[in-house]
C-alpha cells in the first residue's frame, strides 16, 4: 500500500462537506466534518477521561456511555447541517442544534446517528482521495 493512500489532510478534514447517497436514508444529505477531526478527538478524549469508574467494567466503558459520548462528539464537532429531512407529512425539517441533539442522542433515532457517522467517515475518506487526485496519483 502506498503511504499517500492513507494520508489525510487534517485541515480539509475539519472544513465540512455535503454527503449524499447515504445508504437507506433516501434524499437525506448531511453537511459534516470528517470523522476524527481534531476537535472530535479532543472532545472524545475529554469525555472518555470523565467516565466514572462505576461505568467501567474491567477497564471497558459501558456501551451506553460510548453511545452517549459518540453522540456528543458528532453533535459538537461533526454535524453542521442537513437537507432532505422531512416529517411524516412531507414538510421540511430545517436544521437546528436542538433537533440535531435530539436525533443524535435519542436511542430511537440510532439510524440517524449511524447515518451521520457514515457520512463523516465518507467525508474523511474523500479528503484522502482528493489529496491523492490533487497529486496526480
C-alpha positions in Angstrom: 0.0 0.0 0.0 1.3 3.4 -0.9 1.8 5.8 2.0 0.0 8.5 0.1 -3.2 6.3 0.0 -3.5 6.6 3.8 -2.5 10.2 4.3 -5.3 12.7 5.2 -5.2 16.5 5.0 -6.2 17.3 8.6 -7.1 20.9 7.7 -9.5 19.9 5.0 -10.9 17.2 7.3 -12.3 19.8 9.6 -13.9 22.1 7.0 -17.0 20.1 6.3 -18.7 18.9 3.1 -22.0 17.8 1.9 -22.5 14.0 1.7 -25.5 12.4 -0.1 -26.5 8.9 -1.2 -26.4 7.7 2.4 -27.5 4.1 2.5 -31.2 3.6 3.4 -31.6 7.4 4.0 -33.4 8.4 0.8 -32.8 12.0 -0.2 -31.1 13.0 3.1 -27.9 15.0 2.6 -25.6 15.9 5.6 -23.0 18.6 5.8 -20.4 17.0 8.1 -16.8 17.4 9.0 -14.6 14.3 8.7 -14.7 11.8 11.5 -11.6 12.1 13.6 -11.1 15.8 13.0 -9.0 17.5 15.7 -11.9 18.8 17.7 -13.6 15.4 17.6 -10.6 13.7 19.0 -10.1 16.3 21.7 -13.7 16.1 22.9 -13.8 12.3 22.7 -10.7 12.1 24.8 -12.0 14.5 27.4 -15.4 12.7 27.6 -13.8 9.3 27.9 -11.5 10.5 30.7 -14.5 11.8 32.6 -16.4 8.5 32.6 -16.6 7.4 36.3 -15.2 4.0 37.4 -18.7 2.8 38.1 -19.3 2.8 34.3 -16.1 1.0 33.5 -16.2 -2.8 33.7 -12.8 -4.5 33.6 -11.4 -1.3 32.1 -14.0 -1.1 29.4 -16.6 1.7 29.2 -20.2 0.8 29.3 -21.7 0.7 25.8 -24.4 3.2 26.7 -21.7 5.6 27.8 -19.8 5.0 24.5 -23.1 5.8 22.6 -23.6 9.0 24.7 -20.0 10.1 24.0 -20.2 9.4 20.3 -23.5 11.3 20.0 -22.0 14.3 21.8 -18.9 14.3 19.6 -21.0 14.1 16.4 -23.2 16.9 17.6 -20.4 19.3 18.7 -17.7 18.6 16.1 -19.2 16.8 13.1 -22.8 17.6 12.0 -23.1 21.1 10.5 -26.4 20.9 8.5 -28.8 18.7 6.7 -31.1 18.8 3.7 -33.9 16.5 2.7 -35.1 15.6 6.2 -38.9 15.7 6.3 -41.7 14.9 8.8 -44.3 12.3 8.1 -46.4 14.8 6.2 -43.5 15.7 3.9 -42.8 19.1 5.4 -39.1 20.0 5.5 -37.5 19.9 8.9 -34.9 22.7 9.0 -31.6 22.1 10.8 -31.3 23.3 14.3 -28.8 22.4 17.1 -31.7 21.4 19.3 -33.1 18.9 16.8 -29.7 17.6 15.9 -29.1 16.9 19.6 -32.5 15.1 19.9 -31.9 12.9 16.8 -28.3 12.1 17.8 -29.0 11.2 21.4 -32.4 9.5 21.3 -31.9 5.7 21.0 -35.0 5.6 18.8 -33.0 7.6 16.2 -30.0 5.4 16.2 -30.2 5.1 12.4 -29.8 8.8 12.1 -26.7 8.7 14.4 -25.3 5.9 12.2 -26.0 8.0 9.1 -24.1 10.9 10.5 -21.2 8.6 11.4 -21.2 7.0 7.9 -21.3 10.4 6.2 -18.4 11.7 8.4 -16.4 8.6 7.5 -17.0 9.2 3.8 -16.1 12.8 4.2 -12.8 11.8 5.8 -12.1 9.2 3.1 -12.9 11.8 0.4 -10.3 14.1 1.8 -7.7 11.4 1.4 -9.0 10.5 -2.1 -9.0 14.2 -3.2 -5.5 14.7 -1.9 -4.3 11.7 -4.0 -6.1 13.0 -7.1 -4.6 16.5 -6.5 -1.1 15.0 -6.6 -2.0 13.1 -9.8 -1.7 9.6 -8.3 
